Amino acid sequence: MSHVVDLAKELISRQSVTPLDEGCQSLMSDRLSQIGFNIESMVFEDTTNMWARRGTESPVFCFAGHTDVVPTGDLSRWHTPPFQPTIIDDYLHGRGAADMKGSLAAMVIATERFVAKHPDHKGSIAYLITSDEEGPFINGTTRVIDTLEARNEKITWALVGEPSSTHKLGDVVKNGRRGSLTGHLTVKGIQGHVAYPHLADNPIHKASPALAELAQMHWDNGNDFFPPTSFQIANINGGTGASNVIPGDLNVMFNFRYSTEVTAEILIARVLSILDAHGLDYDIDWVYNGLPFLTGDGPLLEATKESIREITGYDTDPQTSGGTSDGRFIAPTGAQVIELGPVNATIHKVNECVNTADLELLALCYERILEKLLC
């Protein structure tokens, strides 16, 4: 059995449902310390983080990822117990197999091989690992980055092991992500009896034209790297549950996934302008989930594309689609950021799995990237 698969199985067997780590980072740090890494555990509230570094010089190549996984869901729908890693028809099954314990195993094995071949490599290799990526992401990577920034410890290149591939390993890498901005809107009315609407003020009726305008708004055209900004209503709630009561409030949660053509401040100003134009009485709170970022042509993207081509025999497609990742906390420091990991078809699903051969290929890609950047 592959060393990568063996380590992936060890990681999967630990029930690290966010924000728990359940010893995953200790397993990784034990192996990394044996090849010269200095290990630093950073625990913030309920979250365990690991900063590991081999070397003291720049450039700094950082593997970034998370040991936490999403809940299993209905256990009766799993073919095998989700924390009992099982290989079925060359696929490793278990929660976290693709997102992202398979990537973590590939990182460690690739690093061990690289250091054995190149013990005097230039620069430094680092690991930034958290147990708070699938949760509220408050005490994870963002807190580690704050700590590193405070002591002026800079990452040059970051490779995040998120499952970026679509159909086969390495066919897609993420070289950027859209920004994410969430609005929590409360539209105020006056509660009353439906038979006496003149004595009440229905916030659903009042807000509907404004929400329709927001949903139909063309925010921008995107650009060569990002699709146009999108606005989506995620949750909407109003009323007491009774059919004869006009509600007093309407609560709406919406989200922007936005390109670099706009800023969060521009989007907020346009939303407030529309709400005000419709004469609404409202409160609104904003949550900044992440800024858009882009890693264009440069050493990291070129090394990644060349490595995938050399290992797999085909070209990769850099994209900025999909959701957010912890790369959004690393990129603002000036680091180049790439996401490369397994096929994402089963992530967050029951019977999550990853092709075992892909894990070995992934380790080879990671090792080749290290060689191109640090040799």
matplotlib code that plots the C-alpha trace (Angstrom):
import matplotlib.pyplot as plt

x = [0.0, 1.2, 2.8, 0.4, -2.7, -1.4, -1.0, -4.3, -6.0, -4.4, -5.7, -9.2, -9.6, -9.4, -12.9, -11.9, -15.3, -14.8, -13.3, -11.8, -8.3, -8.2, -4.5, -4.2, -1.7, 0.3, 0.6, 1.8, 4.1, 5.8, 6.8, 7.8, 10.0, 11.9, 13.1, 14.1, 10.9, 10.4, 6.9, 4.8, 1.3, -1.1, -4.3, -6.9, -10.1, -11.5, -9.2, -5.9, -3.4, 0.1, 2.9, 5.8, 8.9, 12.2, 14.8, 15.1, 15.7, 13.4, 11.7, 9.2, 7.1, 4.1, 1.7, -1.7, -4.6, -7.1, -7.5, -11.2, -14.0, -17.7, -20.2, -21.0, -24.7, -27.0, -24.7, -27.2, -26.4, -22.7, -21.5, -18.8, -18.3, -17.1, -14.1, -13.2, -11.1, -11.9, -10.7, -13.4, -12.5, -9.3, -11.1, -10.4, -13.7, -14.1, -15.0, -12.1, -10.7, -10.9, -11.4, -8.7, -6.9, -5.7, -4.0, -2.4, -1.0, 0.4, 2.0, 3.8, 5.0, 6.1, 8.1, 9.8, 10.9, 12.0, 14.1, 15.7, 16.9, 17.6, 18.5, 20.2, 17.4, 17.2, 14.8, 12.3, 9.4, 6.4, 3.1, 0.1, -2.6, -5.8, -8.8, -11.2, -11.7, -15.0, -16.4, -16.7, -13.0, -12.5, -9.7, -7.9, -5.7, -6.6, -5.3, -2.1, -1.6, -2.1, 0.6, 3.0, 2.4, 3.0, 6.5, 7.1, 7.3, 6.3, 5.1, 6.3, 4.3, 1.3, -0.1, -3.5, -4.6, -8.3, -9.8, -9.5, -9.8, -13.0, -12.7, -9.2, -6.3, -4.8, -7.2, -8.1, -6.2, -7.5, -5.3, -7.7, -11.1, -14.0, -14.8, -17.7, -19.9, -23.0, -25.8, -28.3, -31.2, -34.2, -37.1, -39.4, -43.2, -46.2, -47.7, -51.5, -54.5, -54.8, -58.4, -57.3, -54.4, -54.9, -53.9, -50.7, -47.7, -46.6, -42.7, -42.9, -45.0, -42.8, -39.5, -40.4, -39.8, -36.4, -35.4, -36.5, -34.4, -31.4, -31.9, -32.1, -29.3, -26.3, -23.3, -20.4, -19.1, -16.4, -13.0, -10.6, -10.1, -13.4, -17.1, -19.5, -20.5, -23.5, -26.2, -28.2, -30.8, -29.9, -32.5, -35.8, -38.2, -41.2, -44.4, -45.6, -46.7, -50.3, -52.3, -54.2, -51.2, -49.4, -45.7, -43.9, -40.5, -38.9, -35.4, -33.4, -29.9, -28.1, -24.6, -22.4, -19.7, -17.8, -15.0, -12.1, -14.2, -15.9, -15.2, -17.3, -17.7, -19.1, -21.6, -22.7, -23.3, -25.4, -27.5, -28.2, -29.1, -31.7, -33.2, -33.4, -35.0, -37.8, -38.4, -37.8, -37.3, -34.5, -31.4, -28.6, -25.4, -22.5, -20.1, -16.9, -16.2, -13.2, -11.6, -11.1, -7.5, -5.6, -2.3, -1.3, 1.7, 4.7, 6.9, 4.2, 1.7, 4.3, 5.9, 2.4, 1.4, 4.7, 4.6, 1.1, 2.0, 5.2, 3.5, 0.1, 0.8, -1.9, -2.3, -4.2, -6.8, -6.3, -9.7, -11.2, -14.6, -16.2, -16.4, -13.9, -10.9, -8.3, -6.2, -8.2, -6.4, -2.9, -3.1, -3.5, 0.0, 1.5, 1.9, 1.2, -1.5, -2.5, -5.0, -4.2, -5.9, -8.0, -11.2, -14.0, -17.0, -17.7, -16.7, -19.1, -21.3, -22.0, -19.5, -16.8, -13.9, -10.7, -8.9, -5.9, -3.7, -4.6, -3.1, 0.2, 0.1, -0.7, 2.3, 4.5, 3.1, 3.8, 7.3, 8.0, 6.7, 9.1, 11.9, 11.2, 10.9, 13.5, 16.3]
y = [0.0, 3.5, 5.5, 8.4, 6.2, 4.7, 8.2, 9.4, 6.4, 7.3, 10.9, 9.8, 7.5, 10.5, 12.0, 15.6, 17.2, 20.9, 22.5, 19.3, 18.2, 14.9, 14.4, 14.9, 17.7, 15.8, 12.9, 15.3, 17.3, 14.1, 13.2, 16.7, 17.2, 14.1, 15.9, 19.1, 21.1, 23.4, 22.9, 25.7, 24.9, 27.9, 27.2, 30.0, 29.3, 26.0, 25.8, 24.0, 25.4, 24.3, 26.5, 24.3, 25.5, 24.0, 26.7, 30.4, 32.0, 33.3, 32.4, 30.5, 27.8, 27.0, 24.1, 25.2, 23.1, 22.0, 18.9, 19.5, 17.9, 18.5, 16.4, 13.0, 13.4, 10.3, 7.4, 4.9, 6.3, 5.5, 2.3, 2.0, 3.9, 7.4, 7.3, 3.7, 4.3, 1.6, 1.0, 0.0, -0.5, 1.6, 4.5, 5.4, 6.1, 8.1, 11.6, 13.9, 11.6, 14.4, 17.4, 17.4, 14.7, 13.1, 16.3, 16.6, 13.1, 13.9, 17.1, 15.2, 12.4, 14.8, 16.9, 13.8, 12.7, 16.1, 16.7, 13.3, 14.2, 17.9, 18.3, 21.6, 23.1, 26.9, 29.0, 27.4, 25.0, 25.7, 24.2, 26.3, 23.8, 24.6, 22.8, 25.7, 25.9, 24.1, 26.0, 29.8, 30.3, 32.8, 31.2, 29.4, 30.5, 34.2, 34.2, 32.4, 34.9, 37.8, 36.2, 35.8, 39.3, 40.7, 39.2, 40.0, 36.4, 36.3, 33.5, 33.8, 31.0, 29.2, 25.9, 25.2, 21.5, 22.2, 19.7, 21.8, 19.1, 18.6, 15.4, 14.2, 15.1, 18.5, 19.4, 22.5, 24.6, 27.7, 30.7, 33.1, 33.3, 35.7, 38.0, 37.1, 39.6, 38.7, 41.1, 40.5, 42.7, 43.4, 45.3, 46.8, 47.0, 47.0, 43.7, 43.5, 41.4, 40.5, 41.7, 45.2, 45.9, 49.7, 49.3, 47.4, 47.8, 44.6, 44.5, 41.7, 43.7, 46.8, 44.9, 42.8, 45.4, 46.3, 42.6, 42.1, 45.0, 43.7, 40.2, 41.7, 44.2, 43.9, 44.6, 44.3, 42.4, 40.5, 40.3, 37.8, 36.1, 36.5, 35.9, 38.8, 39.5, 37.6, 38.4, 35.6, 35.6, 32.7, 33.0, 34.9, 34.8, 36.7, 36.0, 34.3, 31.1, 32.1, 32.8, 35.8, 37.9, 40.5, 40.2, 43.0, 42.2, 40.6, 39.0, 38.5, 37.1, 37.6, 37.0, 38.6, 36.7, 39.5, 40.1, 42.5, 44.9, 46.2, 46.5, 45.6, 49.3, 49.8, 46.9, 48.2, 51.7, 50.4, 48.2, 51.0, 53.3, 50.8, 50.2, 53.9, 54.6, 52.2, 54.1, 51.1, 51.3, 48.8, 47.7, 45.9, 44.2, 43.1, 40.2, 40.4, 36.7, 37.4, 39.7, 38.5, 37.6, 36.5, 34.9, 35.7, 34.6, 34.1, 31.5, 29.6, 29.4, 28.4, 25.8, 24.3, 24.2, 22.7, 20.1, 18.9, 18.7, 16.6, 14.3, 13.8, 14.5, 17.1, 20.9, 22.4, 25.1, 28.0, 29.1, 31.4, 29.7, 28.1, 29.1, 30.6, 29.0, 29.9, 31.3, 34.5, 35.1, 34.4, 36.4, 39.8, 39.5, 39.6, 35.8, 34.1, 31.5, 28.4, 25.6, 22.1, 19.0, 15.9, 15.6, 17.4, 15.4, 13.8, 16.5, 17.2, 14.2, 10.9, 8.2, 10.8, 9.2, 9.8, 7.7, 6.1, 6.5, 10.2, 10.6, 9.3, 11.5, 14.5, 13.8, 13.6, 17.0, 18.6, 17.2, 18.5, 21.9, 22.0, 21.0, 23.8, 26.5, 25.5, 23.8]
z = [0.0, -0.8, 2.1, 1.2, 1.5, 4.8, 6.3, 4.9, 6.6, 9.9, 9.6, 8.5, 11.5, 13.8, 14.3, 13.9, 13.3, 13.3, 15.4, 16.8, 15.7, 17.6, 17.3, 13.5, 13.9, 16.4, 14.0, 11.3, 13.6, 14.9, 11.3, 10.4, 13.5, 12.6, 9.4, 11.0, 11.4, 14.3, 15.5, 17.1, 18.4, 18.4, 20.3, 20.1, 22.1, 20.7, 17.8, 17.4, 14.9, 13.8, 12.4, 11.4, 9.7, 8.4, 7.7, 8.6, 5.3, 2.5, 0.2, 2.4, 0.7, 2.9, 2.7, 4.1, 5.1, 7.7, 9.8, 10.7, 8.7, 8.3, 10.2, 8.8, 8.2, 8.3, 9.2, 7.7, 4.3, 4.5, 2.8, 5.6, 8.9, 8.0, 10.4, 9.5, 6.3, 3.8, 0.3, -2.2, -5.9, -5.6, -3.8, -0.2, 1.6, 4.8, 6.0, 5.0, 2.3, -0.3, 2.0, 2.9, 4.8, 1.5, 0.7, 4.1, 3.7, 0.3, 1.6, 4.4, 2.2, -0.5, 2.1, 3.5, 0.1, -0.9, 2.3, 1.9, -1.6, -0.9, 2.8, 2.0, 0.0, -0.3, 1.7, 4.1, 4.0, 6.3, 7.3, 8.4, 9.6, 11.4, 12.8, 12.1, 8.3, 8.1, 11.0, 11.8, 10.7, 13.6, 15.5, 12.7, 9.9, 10.3, 13.9, 12.8, 10.1, 12.6, 14.8, 11.9, 10.7, 14.1, 14.1, 10.4, 9.4, 5.8, 3.5, -0.1, -1.7, -0.2, -1.6, -0.1, -0.4, -1.0, -3.5, -6.6, -9.3, -11.3, -13.3, -12.9, -10.6, -11.5, -14.3, -12.3, -9.8, -8.1, -8.5, -6.9, -5.2, -5.3, -2.4, -0.1, 1.7, 3.7, 4.6, 7.5, 6.8, 9.1, 7.5, 10.1, 9.8, 12.2, 13.3, 13.0, 12.0, 8.3, 8.3, 9.3, 7.0, 7.4, 11.1, 10.2, 7.9, 6.1, 5.8, 3.3, 0.9, 1.5, 1.0, -2.0, -4.7, -3.2, -3.0, -6.6, -7.7, -5.9, -7.4, -10.9, -10.5, -12.9, -10.5, -13.0, -16.0, -14.3, -16.0, -17.6, -14.3, -12.4, -13.4, -12.8, -9.2, -8.0, -5.5, -3.9, -1.1, 1.2, 3.9, 4.3, 7.3, 8.4, 10.2, 13.4, 11.7, 11.9, 8.7, 10.3, 11.5, 9.5, 10.6, 12.3, 10.9, 7.8, 8.2, 5.0, 4.7, 1.4, 0.0, -2.6, -4.4, -6.0, -8.5, -8.3, -10.4, -7.3, -3.6, -0.6, 0.1, -3.4, -3.0, 0.4, -0.8, -3.8, -1.5, 0.9, -1.9, -3.2, 0.2, 0.9, -2.5, -1.6, 1.7, 3.9, 7.7, 8.3, 10.1, 8.4, 9.6, 7.3, 7.6, 5.6, 4.8, 2.6, 0.0, -3.6, -4.5, -7.6, -8.1, -11.7, -13.7, -11.5, -9.9, -8.0, -10.7, -13.3, -11.1, -10.4, -14.1, -15.1, -12.3, -13.2, -16.8, -16.1, -13.6, -15.3, -18.9, -19.3, -18.8, -15.9, -16.0, -13.4, -12.2, -9.5, -9.3, -6.3, -2.7, -0.4, 1.3, 3.9, 1.0, 1.5, 4.8, 3.4, 0.1, 1.7, 3.3, -0.2, -0.6, -3.9, -3.3, -5.3, -4.4, -5.7, -4.4, -5.3, -7.3, -5.4, -6.6, -3.2, -0.7, 2.2, 0.9, 2.5, 1.2, 0.6, -1.2, -3.2, -5.8, -4.2, -7.3, -7.3, -3.8, -5.0, -8.1, -5.8, -3.6, -6.7, -7.9, -4.5, -4.5, -8.0, -7.1, -4.1, -6.4, -8.9, -6.2, -3.6, -5.6]

ax = plt.figure().add_subplot(projection="3d")
ax.plot(x, y, z, "-o")
ax.set_aspect("equal")
plt.show()
